Amino acid sequence: SKENMETTANPSVLHDEPVPQPEVVASSFSSSSLENPSSSVNDASAETIHELEVEMARLRHELYAKRREATVATRLQKEAQTLAEQTTKDTNAIVEDYKRQMAQLQKQTDEAVQAKTNATKERDQARDEAERAKTEAATFTAAARDSEKQANAAAEDARLRLRLAEQRAADAEAEQLRAEEELAELRESSATGVADAVPPSPSADVARSGSFGGDADATPRRAIAAAATARDERDAALIRVGALERELAVLRRESSEAENRAANAEAGQSRLENELAELRRKVTGTDATMSQQGSRGGDGDGDVAALRSRAEAAENRLANAEAELGELKRSGQGDAVRKLLLEVEDMSAELESLWSDNCALGEALGEAQAAARAAMQQAQAASLPPPATPPQSTATPREGTAEETLDEVALHDAPPPAPSPMKETAAFALDKNGGDPTNGGEDAYATVLSGIHQKLQLVRNV
């Protein structure tokens, strides 16, 4: 190829002699024929030879031209072949690069699809959790309303029982006053009889009546029985108060559980929003990459369109998830819980009022019992000693003997007290103190009320 290029550049390399031109050969023959007139005979043959030489020179010139063209054609062919090989290499490199980019893009697309699938699954789970939370909240609200109605009814019943107990305490106090009046009359009559010394002695009347008179004896017993009944009513009211407090504790626990479920549902929705935002970012980056590489492949535009459609679908799902979250926030569960807490606080206030009423009732009962004991002691002091053999009485309830005090008679006649189930409450503390609220009972009530205040403060903090 190097020799051909040199030949093309300088055709004289092929021969040592210079390339003759046809005009030079013709002029040389013409001058030689003029100088030598003896050669005129051979002019025809010389002219023919000259023509042949001219033709040969022309043919040689054409041959050189053909050789130059062939050399140029060979060089161009080699350059074209080299260019074709380089073009093939570049094309293969571009194809490989495109295939690599398409594989990476497909991988990113698969990851985006998998992320979308996971996000959809998480969204469905979050939606199911939200639905369950809504259902449980509705159930809890209905149960809370029923519990509220029951608690209101129970509180009303307790208030009625307290009013009845107060009324009975008032009746017992009135009976006590009547007994004191009768005792005063008996003392006056007894003093008058002793001063006038009129037989029979009052001891006979006492023997016949069993103590110091049937009517005066029955009145303190009735007062004691009424006091015991009022005390039983107070114990029942305290038991009812404890039941109401347990119901309030259950309501607070259910309210806390409902708040926890709502918080978990909101956290699931927030996590779903974050994952969908990450998916949207990935889809946006993949869309830009495919848009840049879409002109190099046949399926680039189709992939970009498919990915854009997936991105739009993901955005739609995100909008739906945000709408569901907003609906969950607007469902009013927090307001319902706060309303329920306010109702619980109101019911606790009613309980505090009920405890106060019980305290007042305990004080009234203590005063009534103290007054009854004082009246019976006065009656015992006013009575006279009985005869040695008192007659047996058939009265019912048993009137007792002169040796027996009115406390013992009342103990025999009164029904046995029912065991109190609230041995850890203020009622038991009041019983242990002998029904006297000033003998430690107020401290027990204060302890119970302090516990209620602490629980209410915990509910407000929640």
TIKE-214561 format. One line per field, with one value per residue (C-alpha): residue in three letters; residue number from 1; y, x, z. Coordinates in Angstrom, 3 decimals, decimal comma. Layout:
TIKE-214561
res: c(ALA | ...)
n: c(NUM | ...)
north: c(Y | ...)
east: c(X | ...)
up: c(Z | ...)
This chain:
TIKE-214561
res: c(SER | LYS | GLU | ASN | MET | GLU | THR | THR | ALA | ASN | PRO | SER | VAL | LEU | HIS | ASP | GLU | PRO | VAL | PRO | GLN | PRO | GLU | VAL | VAL | ALA | SER | SER | PHE | SER | SER | SER | SER | LEU | GLU | ASN | PRO | SER | SER | SER | VAL | ASN | ASP | ALA | SER | ALA | GLU | THR | ILE | HIS | GLU | LEU | GLU | VAL | GLU | MET | ALA | ARG | LEU | ARG | HIS | GLU | LEU | TYR | ALA | LYS | ARG | ARG | GLU | ALA | THR | VAL | ALA | THR | ARG | LEU | GLN | LYS | GLU | ALA | GLN | THR | LEU | ALA | GLU | GLN | THR | THR | LYS | ASP | THR | ASN | ALA | ILE | VAL | GLU | ASP | TYR | LYS | ARG | GLN | MET | ALA | GLN | LEU | GLN | LYS | GLN | THR | ASP | GLU | ALA | VAL | GLN | ALA | LYS | THR | ASN | ALA | THR | LYS | GLU | ARG | ASP | GLN | ALA | ARG | ASP | GLU | ALA | GLU | ARG | ALA | LYS | THR | GLU | ALA | ALA | THR | PHE | THR | ALA | ALA | ALA | ARG | ASP | SER | GLU | LYS | GLN | ALA | ASN | ALA | ALA | ALA | GLU | ASP | ALA | ARG | LEU | ARG | LEU | ARG | LEU | ALA | GLU | GLN | ARG | ALA | ALA | ASP | ALA | GLU | ALA | GLU | GLN | LEU | ARG | ALA | GLU | GLU | GLU | LEU | ALA | GLU | LEU | ARG | GLU | SER | SER | ALA | THR | GLY | VAL | ALA | ASP | ALA | VAL | PRO | PRO | SER | PRO | SER | ALA | ASP | VAL | ALA | ARG | SER | GLY | SER | PHE | GLY | GLY | ASP | ALA | ASP | ALA | THR | PRO | ARG | ARG | ALA | ILE | ALA | ALA | ALA | ALA | THR | ALA | ARG | ASP | GLU | ARG | ASP | ALA | ALA | LEU | ILE | ARG | VAL | GLY | ALA | LEU | GLU | ARG | GLU | LEU | ALA | VAL | LEU | ARG | ARG | GLU | SER | SER | GLU | ALA | GLU | ASN | ARG | ALA | ALA | ASN | ALA | GLU | ALA | GLY | GLN | SER | ARG | LEU | GLU | ASN | GLU | LEU | ALA | GLU | LEU | ARG | ARG | LYS | VAL | THR | GLY | THR | ASP | ALA | THR | MET | SER | GLN | GLN | GLY | SER | ARG | GLY | GLY | ASP | GLY | ASP | GLY | ASP | VAL | ALA | ALA | LEU | ARG | SER | ARG | ALA | GLU | ALA | ALA | GLU | ASN | ARG | LEU | ALA | ASN | ALA | GLU | ALA | GLU | LEU | GLY | GLU | LEU | LYS | ARG | SER | GLY | GLN | GLY | ASP | ALA | VAL | ARG | LYS | LEU | LEU | LEU | GLU | VAL | GLU | ASP | MET | SER | ALA | GLU | LEU | GLU | SER | LEU | TRP | SER | ASP | ASN | CYS | ALA | LEU | GLY | GLU | ALA | LEU | GLY | GLU | ALA | GLN | ALA | ALA | ALA | ARG | ALA | ALA | MET | GLN | GLN | ALA | GLN | ALA | ALA | SER | LEU | PRO | PRO | PRO | ALA | THR | PRO | PRO | GLN | SER | THR | ALA | THR | PRO | ARG | GLU | GLY | THR | ALA | GLU | GLU | THR | LEU | ASP | GLU | VAL | ALA | LEU | HIS | ASP | ALA | PRO | PRO | PRO | ALA | PRO | SER | PRO | MET | LYS | GLU | THR | ALA | ALA | PHE | ALA | LEU | ASP | LYS | ASN | GLY | GLY | ASP | PRO | THR | ASN | GLY | GLY | GLU | ASP | ALA | TYR | ALA | THR | VAL | LEU | SER | GLY | ILE | HIS | GLN | LYS | LEU | GLN | LEU | VAL | ARG | ASN | VAL)
n: c(1 | 2 | 3 | 4 | 5 | 6 | 7 | 8 | 9 | 10 | 11 | 12 | 13 | 14 | 15 | 16 | 17 | 18 | 19 | 20 | 21 | 22 | 23 | 24 | 25 | 26 | 27 | 28 | 29 | 30 | 31 | 32 | 33 | 34 | 35 | 36 | 37 | 38 | 39 | 40 | 41 | 42 | 43 | 44 | 45 | 46 | 47 | 48 | 49 | 50 | 51 | 52 | 53 | 54 | 55 | 56 | 57 | 58 | 59 | 60 | 61 | 62 | 63 | 64 | 65 | 66 | 67 | 68 | 69 | 70 | 71 | 72 | 73 | 74 | 75 | 76 | 77 | 78 | 79 | 80 | 81 | 82 | 83 | 84 | 85 | 86 | 87 | 88 | 89 | 90 | 91 | 92 | 93 | 94 | 95 | 96 | 97 | 98 | 99 | 100 | 101 | 102 | 103 | 104 | 105 | 106 | 107 | 108 | 109 | 110 | 111 | 112 | 113 | 114 | 115 | 116 | 117 | 118 | 119 | 120 | 121 | 122 | 123 | 124 | 125 | 126 | 127 | 128 | 129 | 130 | 131 | 132 | 133 | 134 | 135 | 136 | 137 | 138 | 139 | 140 | 141 | 142 | 143 | 144 | 145 | 146 | 147 | 148 | 149 | 150 | 151 | 152 | 153 | 154 | 155 | 156 | 157 | 158 | 159 | 160 | 161 | 162 | 163 | 164 | 165 | 166 | 167 | 168 | 169 | 170 | 171 | 172 | 173 | 174 | 175 | 176 | 177 | 178 | 179 | 180 | 181 | 182 | 183 | 184 | 185 | 186 | 187 | 188 | 189 | 190 | 191 | 192 | 193 | 194 | 195 | 196 | 197 | 198 | 199 | 200 | 201 | 202 | 203 | 204 | 205 | 206 | 207 | 208 | 209 | 210 | 211 | 212 | 213 | 214 | 215 | 216 | 217 | 218 | 219 | 220 | 221 | 222 | 223 | 224 | 225 | 226 | 227 | 228 | 229 | 230 | 231 | 232 | 233 | 234 | 235 | 236 | 237 | 238 | 239 | 240 | 241 | 242 | 243 | 244 | 245 | 246 | 247 | 248 | 249 | 250 | 251 | 252 | 253 | 254 | 255 | 256 | 257 | 258 | 259 | 260 | 261 | 262 | 263 | 264 | 265 | 266 | 267 | 268 | 269 | 270 | 271 | 272 | 273 | 274 | 275 | 276 | 277 | 278 | 279 | 280 | 281 | 282 | 283 | 284 | 285 | 286 | 287 | 288 | 289 | 290 | 291 | 292 | 293 | 294 | 295 | 296 | 297 | 298 | 299 | 300 | 301 | 302 | 303 | 304 | 305 | 306 | 307 | 308 | 309 | 310 | 311 | 312 | 313 | 314 | 315 | 316 | 317 | 318 | 319 | 320 | 321 | 322 | 323 | 324 | 325 | 326 | 327 | 328 | 329 | 330 | 331 | 332 | 333 | 334 | 335 | 336 | 337 | 338 | 339 | 340 | 341 | 342 | 343 | 344 | 345 | 346 | 347 | 348 | 349 | 350 | 351 | 352 | 353 | 354 | 355 | 356 | 357 | 358 | 359 | 360 | 361 | 362 | 363 | 364 | 365 | 366 | 367 | 368 | 369 | 370 | 371 | 372 | 373 | 374 | 375 | 376 | 377 | 378 | 379 | 380 | 381 | 382 | 383 | 384 | 385 | 386 | 387 | 388 | 389 | 390 | 391 | 392 | 393 | 394 | 395 | 396 | 397 | 398 | 399 | 400 | 401 | 402 | 403 | 404 | 405 | 406 | 407 | 408 | 409 | 410 | 411 | 412 | 413 | 414 | 415 | 416 | 417 | 418 | 419 | 420 | 421 | 422 | 423 | 424 | 425 | 426 | 427 | 428 | 429 | 430 | 431 | 432 | 433 | 434 | 435 | 436 | 437 | 438 | 439 | 440 | 441 | 442 | 443 | 444 | 445 | 446 | 447 | 448 | 449 | 450 | 451 | 452 | 453 | 454 | 455 | 456 | 457 | 458 | 459 | 460 | 461 | 462)
north: c(0,000 | 2,327 | 1,720 | 2,356 | 5,620 | 6,647 | 5,650 | 7,662 | 10,654 | 10,283 | 8,144 | 8,336 | 5,844 | 2,985 | 3,721 | 5,338 | 7,352 | 10,284 | 9,876 | 11,093 | 13,413 | 12,820 | 16,392 | 16,102 | 12,844 | 14,338 | 17,426 | 15,336 | 13,314 | 16,372 | 18,100 | 15,003 | 14,557 | 18,176 | 17,916 | 14,685 | 15,010 | 11,543 | 9,956 | 11,339 | 7,943 | 6,578 | 9,405 | 7,255 | 4,583 | 7,203 | 8,940 | 5,649 | 4,944 | 8,446 | 7,842 | 4,550 | 6,193 | 8,933 | 6,299 | 4,347 | 7,510 | 8,217 | 4,701 | 4,889 | 8,143 | 6,561 | 3,545 | 5,832 | 7,562 | 4,224 | 3,160 | 6,371 | 5,863 | 2,243 | 3,321 | 6,006 | 3,516 | 0,988 | 3,612 | 4,789 | 1,191 | 0,584 | 3,797 | 2,820 | -0,629 | 0,918 | 3,369 | 0,530 | -1,462 | 1,552 | 2,260 | -1,350 | -1,123 | 2,157 | 0,701 | -2,404 | -0,226 | 1,914 | -1,195 | -2,702 | 0,588 | 0,791 | -2,804 | -2,121 | 1,020 | -0,779 | -3,615 | -1,075 | 0,727 | -2,532 | -3,288 | 0,121 | -0,419 | -3,810 | -2,219 | 0,525 | -2,057 | -4,075 | -0,933 | -0,036 | -3,547 | -3,312 | 0,151 | -1,100 | -3,989 | -1,678 | 0,721 | -2,120 | -3,256 | 0,297 | 0,696 | -2,562 | -1,383 | 1,919 | 0,126 | -2,100 | 0,945 | 2,693 | -0,366 | -0,774 | 2,944 | 2,743 | -0,325 | 1,377 | 4,524 | 2,494 | 0,554 | 3,803 | 5,268 | 2,177 | 2,274 | 5,954 | 5,243 | 2,420 | 4,567 | 7,414 | 5,005 | 3,510 | 6,963 | 7,943 | 4,722 | 5,422 | 8,940 | 7,590 | 5,065 | 7,792 | 9,933 | 6,974 | 6,350 | 10,001 | 9,836 | 6,741 | 8,407 | 11,371 | 8,993 | 7,278 | 10,638 | 11,496 | 8,131 | 8,885 | 12,259 | 10,605 | 8,022 | 10,768 | 12,519 | 9,289 | 8,640 | 12,137 | 11,513 | 8,182 | 9,856 | 12,528 | 9,961 | 7,796 | 10,731 | 11,730 | 8,170 | 7,858 | 11,229 | 10,411 | 6,790 | 5,445 | 1,608 | -0,383 | 0,424 | 1,186 | -2,042 | -3,985 | -1,963 | -2,578 | -6,311 | -6,435 | -4,499 | -6,391 | -3,277 | 0,221 | 0,007 | -1,714 | 1,448 | 3,155 | -0,076 | -0,600 | 2,923 | 2,682 | -0,725 | 0,772 | 3,575 | 1,046 | -1,053 | 2,045 | 3,010 | -0,492 | -0,334 | 3,062 | 1,665 | -1,240 | 1,252 | 3,171 | -0,015 | -0,838 | 2,684 | 2,285 | -1,036 | 0,616 | 3,405 | 0,816 | -0,828 | 2,546 | 3,215 | -0,134 | 0,674 | 4,016 | 2,238 | -0,088 | 2,908 | 4,646 | 1,514 | 1,081 | 4,772 | 4,367 | 1,305 | 3,167 | 6,062 | 3,626 | 1,978 | 5,349 | 6,362 | 3,089 | 3,582 | 7,136 | 5,919 | 3,282 | 5,935 | 8,170 | 5,301 | 4,622 | 8,291 | 8,174 | 4,995 | 6,381 | 9,598 | 7,504 | 5,564 | 8,813 | 10,041 | 6,809 | 6,896 | 10,528 | 9,743 | 6,675 | 8,712 | 11,312 | 8,625 | 6,824 | 10,106 | 10,748 | 7,256 | 6,861 | 7,976 | 5,145 | 2,194 | 1,093 | 0,403 | 3,439 | 5,561 | 2,680 | 2,057 | 5,753 | 5,834 | 2,684 | 4,043 | 7,360 | 5,530 | 3,631 | 6,891 | 8,407 | 5,325 | 5,588 | 9,276 | 8,426 | 5,792 | 8,295 | 10,795 | 8,103 | 7,215 | 10,886 | 11,165 | 8,109 | 9,576 | 12,821 | 10,905 | 9,018 | 12,303 | 13,742 | 10,660 | 12,368 | 9,571 | 12,000 | 14,209 | 11,163 | 10,092 | 13,590 | 13,747 | 10,382 | 11,623 | 14,660 | 12,333 | 10,206 | 13,340 | 14,298 | 10,819 | 11,050 | 14,357 | 12,613 | 9,925 | 12,593 | 14,038 | 10,541 | 10,061 | 13,376 | 12,278 | 9,007 | 10,953 | 13,081 | 9,969 | 8,287 | 11,329 | 11,360 | 7,643 | 8,078 | 10,911 | 8,876 | 5,859 | 8,014 | 9,653 | 6,254 | 4,891 | 7,988 | 7,617 | 3,921 | 4,685 | 7,308 | 4,836 | 2,190 | 4,658 | 5,595 | 1,987 | 0,273 | -3,163 | -5,996 | -8,661 | -11,947 | -14,034 | -11,936 | -13,410 | -14,698 | -12,522 | -13,864 | -10,583 | -10,706 | -9,528 | -10,645 | -7,785 | -9,135 | -8,986 | -6,264 | -7,516 | -7,034 | -3,583 | -1,996 | -2,584 | -6,326 | -6,311 | -4,451 | -6,893 | -9,807 | -8,190 | -6,619 | -8,829 | -9,991 | -7,543 | -8,664 | -9,005 | -6,011 | -6,970 | -3,614 | -4,395 | -2,320 | 0,787 | 3,626 | 1,752 | -0,921 | 1,778 | 3,355 | -0,047 | -0,675 | 2,713 | 1,805 | 3,889 | 7,068 | 9,010 | 11,285 | 8,306 | 7,778 | 7,405 | 10,807 | 9,859 | 6,748 | 8,784 | 11,336 | 8,532 | 7,207 | 10,698 | 11,343 | 8,149 | 9,289 | 12,675 | 10,985 | 8,771 | 11,774 | 13,596 | 10,566 | 10,581 | 14,326 | 13,758 | 11,027)
east: c(0,000 | 2,920 | 4,362 | 0,947 | 0,641 | 4,147 | 3,263 | 0,099 | 1,985 | 4,808 | 3,986 | 7,623 | 8,676 | 7,460 | 10,105 | 13,503 | 12,757 | 10,370 | 6,877 | 6,832 | 4,061 | 2,376 | 3,074 | 6,804 | 7,089 | 5,291 | 7,501 | 10,680 | 9,619 | 8,700 | 12,037 | 14,054 | 12,210 | 12,855 | 16,565 | 16,917 | 15,276 | 16,393 | 13,940 | 10,859 | 10,223 | 9,434 | 7,138 | 4,119 | 5,638 | 7,170 | 3,860 | 2,283 | 4,948 | 4,457 | 0,761 | 1,447 | 3,832 | 1,330 | -1,335 | 1,024 | 1,839 | -1,855 | -2,545 | 0,383 | -1,018 | -4,429 | -2,805 | -1,078 | -4,391 | -6,122 | -3,386 | -3,777 | -7,531 | -7,061 | -4,611 | -6,992 | -9,871 | -7,843 | -6,926 | -10,541 | -11,699 | -9,257 | -10,330 | -13,961 | -13,252 | -11,426 | -14,263 | -16,789 | -14,913 | -14,698 | -18,366 | -19,206 | -17,194 | -18,880 | -22,284 | -21,590 | -20,407 | -23,533 | -25,714 | -23,975 | -24,276 | -27,933 | -28,499 | -26,717 | -28,763 | -31,961 | -31,083 | -30,401 | -33,609 | -35,536 | -34,031 | -35,099 | -38,545 | -38,820 | -37,738 | -40,316 | -43,010 | -41,993 | -41,982 | -45,416 | -46,653 | -45,263 | -46,750 | -50,109 | -49,954 | -49,015 | -51,784 | -54,316 | -53,120 | -53,278 | -56,766 | -57,851 | -56,377 | -58,205 | -61,468 | -60,985 | -60,137 | -63,290 | -65,399 | -63,885 | -64,314 | -67,973 | -68,455 | -66,649 | -68,750 | -71,958 | -70,753 | -69,702 | -73,147 | -74,799 | -72,419 | -73,175 | -76,895 | -76,395 | -74,110 | -76,641 | -79,389 | -77,208 | -76,318 | -79,972 | -80,818 | -78,043 | -79,322 | -82,842 | -81,493 | -79,588 | -82,695 | -84,622 | -81,838 | -81,879 | -85,633 | -85,361 | -82,647 | -84,953 | -87,768 | -85,388 | -84,467 | -88,147 | -88,744 | -85,827 | -87,319 | -90,651 | -88,844 | -87,059 | -90,381 | -91,964 | -88,970 | -89,267 | -92,950 | -92,084 | -89,465 | -91,943 | -94,642 | -92,141 | -90,911 | -94,477 | -95,372 | -92,410 | -93,102 | -96,770 | -96,006 | -99,001 | -99,011 | -98,547 | -94,864 | -93,511 | -91,544 | -94,735 | -95,432 | -91,897 | -92,289 | -95,538 | -94,106 | -90,821 | -88,642 | -90,018 | -93,064 | -93,890 | -94,375 | -91,219 | -89,298 | -90,505 | -89,706 | -85,891 | -85,975 | -87,704 | -85,136 | -82,285 | -83,889 | -84,374 | -80,745 | -79,612 | -81,766 | -80,325 | -76,847 | -77,619 | -78,875 | -75,614 | -73,592 | -75,600 | -74,991 | -71,251 | -71,270 | -73,022 | -70,420 | -67,636 | -69,357 | -69,662 | -65,978 | -65,069 | -67,248 | -65,469 | -62,095 | -63,248 | -64,407 | -61,046 | -59,181 | -61,335 | -60,852 | -57,066 | -57,181 | -59,253 | -56,756 | -53,861 | -55,607 | -56,267 | -52,612 | -51,416 | -53,706 | -52,408 | -48,789 | -49,508 | -50,965 | -47,910 | -45,565 | -47,572 | -47,282 | -43,497 | -43,189 | -45,396 | -43,344 | -40,178 | -41,866 | -42,867 | -39,255 | -37,961 | -40,569 | -39,723 | -35,996 | -36,676 | -38,962 | -36,224 | -33,617 | -35,854 | -36,743 | -33,019 | -32,412 | -35,723 | -34,341 | -31,787 | -34,136 | -37,329 | -39,188 | -37,938 | -41,043 | -43,304 | -41,379 | -41,517 | -45,269 | -45,801 | -43,705 | -45,533 | -48,842 | -47,533 | -46,396 | -49,844 | -51,459 | -49,125 | -49,990 | -53,688 | -53,223 | -51,290 | -54,123 | -56,599 | -54,439 | -54,228 | -58,001 | -58,454 | -56,070 | -58,015 | -61,243 | -59,693 | -58,605 | -62,079 | -63,846 | -64,041 | -62,542 | -60,437 | -63,483 | -65,490 | -62,756 | -62,476 | -66,247 | -66,201 | -63,477 | -65,615 | -68,532 | -66,277 | -65,225 | -68,884 | -69,657 | -66,657 | -68,000 | -71,305 | -69,356 | -67,667 | -71,074 | -72,277 | -69,302 | -70,113 | -73,726 | -72,503 | -70,261 | -73,217 | -75,371 | -72,693 | -72,506 | -76,309 | -76,349 | -73,566 | -75,428 | -78,665 | -76,922 | -75,213 | -78,520 | -80,254 | -77,564 | -77,844 | -81,635 | -81,385 | -78,844 | -81,203 | -84,103 | -81,998 | -81,083 | -84,759 | -85,980 | -86,528 | -85,163 | -87,554 | -89,046 | -87,222 | -89,491 | -90,737 | -93,620 | -92,850 | -94,105 | -95,489 | -95,033 | -93,312 | -90,612 | -89,218 | -89,264 | -86,438 | -85,921 | -84,953 | -81,374 | -81,062 | -80,266 | -82,022 | -78,911 | -79,182 | -82,923 | -82,258 | -79,472 | -81,884 | -84,664 | -82,636 | -81,846 | -78,252 | -76,175 | -75,226 | -71,487 | -70,176 | -68,326 | -66,502 | -63,918 | -61,305 | -63,465 | -64,462 | -67,613 | -65,548 | -63,490 | -66,708 | -67,966 | -64,717 | -65,049 | -68,421 | -70,458 | -68,833 | -67,462 | -65,502 | -63,514 | -61,325 | -64,112 | -63,484 | -59,868 | -61,010 | -63,403 | -60,663 | -58,347 | -60,956 | -61,685 | -57,947 | -57,655 | -60,540 | -58,864 | -55,594 | -57,357 | -59,141 | -55,795 | -54,342 | -57,326 | -56,824 | -53,136 | -53,993)
up: c(0,000 | 0,727 | -2,783 | -4,357 | -2,466 | -3,664 | -7,251 | -7,064 | -5,795 | -8,412 | -11,490 | -12,727 | -10,033 | -12,244 | -14,952 | -14,998 | -18,099 | -17,939 | -19,203 | -22,880 | -23,926 | -27,351 | -28,559 | -27,843 | -29,802 | -32,829 | -32,914 | -32,740 | -35,776 | -37,781 | -37,217 | -38,069 | -41,371 | -42,376 | -41,622 | -43,618 | -47,023 | -47,978 | -45,634 | -47,358 | -48,889 | -45,557 | -44,482 | -44,584 | -42,407 | -40,129 | -39,776 | -38,987 | -36,418 | -35,041 | -34,749 | -33,053 | -30,623 | -29,911 | -29,335 | -27,093 | -25,151 | -24,776 | -23,691 | -21,263 | -19,908 | -19,495 | -17,849 | -15,369 | -14,720 | -14,226 | -11,828 | -9,874 | -9,715 | -8,634 | -5,926 | -4,678 | -4,794 | -2,809 | -0,248 | 0,037 | 0,354 | 3,185 | 4,866 | 4,408 | 5,860 | 8,824 | 9,296 | 9,083 | 11,699 | 13,998 | 13,403 | 14,243 | 17,454 | 18,403 | 17,566 | 19,663 | 22,553 | 22,289 | 22,160 | 25,186 | 27,072 | 26,151 | 27,251 | 30,540 | 31,130 | 30,217 | 32,635 | 35,406 | 34,531 | 34,612 | 38,001 | 39,288 | 37,802 | 39,522 | 42,793 | 42,323 | 41,576 | 44,642 | 46,772 | 45,416 | 46,222 | 49,745 | 50,171 | 48,942 | 51,376 | 54,230 | 53,228 | 53,207 | 56,605 | 57,924 | 56,484 | 58,122 | 61,400 | 61,017 | 60,295 | 63,338 | 65,423 | 64,181 | 64,935 | 68,383 | 69,036 | 68,036 | 70,227 | 73,075 | 72,652 | 72,738 | 75,772 | 77,438 | 76,827 | 78,290 | 81,240 | 81,677 | 81,732 | 84,206 | 86,341 | 86,332 | 87,277 | 90,007 | 91,323 | 91,365 | 93,179 | 95,699 | 96,239 | 96,812 | 99,295 | 101,080 | 101,292 | 102,697 | 105,204 | 106,220 | 106,617 | 108,762 | 110,808 | 111,308 | 112,333 | 114,743 | 116,225 | 116,602 | 118,302 | 120,595 | 121,501 | 122,277 | 124,396 | 126,289 | 126,916 | 128,144 | 130,379 | 131,776 | 132,503 | 134,153 | 136,320 | 137,359 | 138,149 | 140,026 | 142,068 | 142,874 | 143,930 | 146,253 | 147,828 | 148,519 | 149,566 | 147,741 | 147,329 | 145,314 | 144,851 | 141,422 | 141,657 | 141,079 | 137,959 | 136,856 | 137,527 | 135,632 | 132,715 | 132,747 | 133,331 | 133,715 | 131,442 | 128,175 | 126,139 | 127,346 | 126,825 | 123,262 | 122,118 | 122,584 | 120,923 | 117,943 | 117,878 | 117,987 | 115,256 | 113,096 | 113,690 | 112,684 | 109,561 | 108,675 | 109,219 | 106,890 | 104,327 | 104,707 | 104,189 | 101,065 | 99,750 | 100,388 | 98,557 | 95,645 | 95,711 | 95,471 | 92,500 | 90,790 | 91,395 | 89,824 | 86,813 | 86,454 | 86,574 | 83,772 | 81,729 | 82,186 | 81,129 | 78,022 | 77,193 | 77,434 | 75,177 | 72,585 | 72,615 | 72,133 | 69,176 | 67,569 | 68,072 | 66,502 | 63,509 | 63,040 | 63,269 | 60,594 | 58,315 | 58,866 | 58,032 | 54,876 | 53,854 | 54,269 | 52,189 | 49,444 | 49,399 | 48,977 | 46,193 | 44,490 | 44,672 | 43,128 | 40,393 | 39,595 | 39,314 | 37,156 | 34,922 | 34,325 | 33,589 | 31,122 | 29,444 | 28,844 | 27,450 | 25,629 | 22,234 | 22,078 | 22,265 | 20,651 | 23,927 | 25,844 | 25,252 | 26,200 | 29,434 | 30,308 | 29,692 | 31,787 | 34,623 | 34,483 | 34,699 | 37,727 | 39,275 | 38,726 | 40,258 | 43,268 | 43,641 | 43,503 | 46,183 | 48,272 | 47,923 | 48,979 | 51,978 | 52,964 | 52,639 | 54,842 | 57,409 | 57,391 | 57,841 | 60,743 | 62,306 | 61,729 | 63,108 | 66,511 | 68,591 | 70,587 | 71,242 | 72,284 | 74,677 | 76,138 | 76,489 | 78,226 | 80,592 | 81,411 | 82,112 | 84,297 | 86,168 | 86,674 | 87,970 | 90,293 | 91,574 | 92,280 | 94,129 | 96,233 | 97,051 | 97,941 | 100,264 | 101,920 | 102,411 | 103,912 | 106,286 | 107,371 | 107,746 | 109,854 | 112,124 | 112,497 | 113,286 | 115,829 | 117,523 | 117,505 | 119,048 | 121,661 | 122,547 | 122,712 | 125,034 | 127,230 | 127,358 | 128,269 | 130,985 | 132,383 | 132,217 | 133,975 | 136,676 | 137,145 | 137,411 | 140,800 | 141,802 | 140,838 | 143,212 | 143,785 | 141,592 | 138,679 | 136,684 | 133,206 | 130,410 | 127,158 | 125,254 | 121,894 | 121,422 | 124,841 | 127,328 | 129,489 | 133,227 | 135,592 | 135,742 | 131,993 | 130,696 | 127,793 | 125,646 | 126,264 | 125,463 | 122,242 | 121,468 | 121,855 | 119,870 | 117,058 | 114,028 | 113,715 | 111,708 | 108,204 | 107,575 | 105,670 | 102,449 | 102,333 | 105,003 | 103,226 | 102,861 | 105,091 | 106,131 | 107,850 | 109,521 | 110,759 | 112,041 | 113,898 | 115,548 | 116,941 | 114,548 | 115,744 | 112,755 | 115,083 | 116,379 | 113,278 | 110,708 | 109,195 | 108,558 | 106,667 | 104,542 | 103,904 | 102,762 | 100,309 | 98,951 | 98,557 | 96,491 | 94,277 | 93,764 | 92,804 | 90,264 | 88,787 | 88,465 | 86,626 | 84,249 | 83,583 | 82,909 | 80,381)
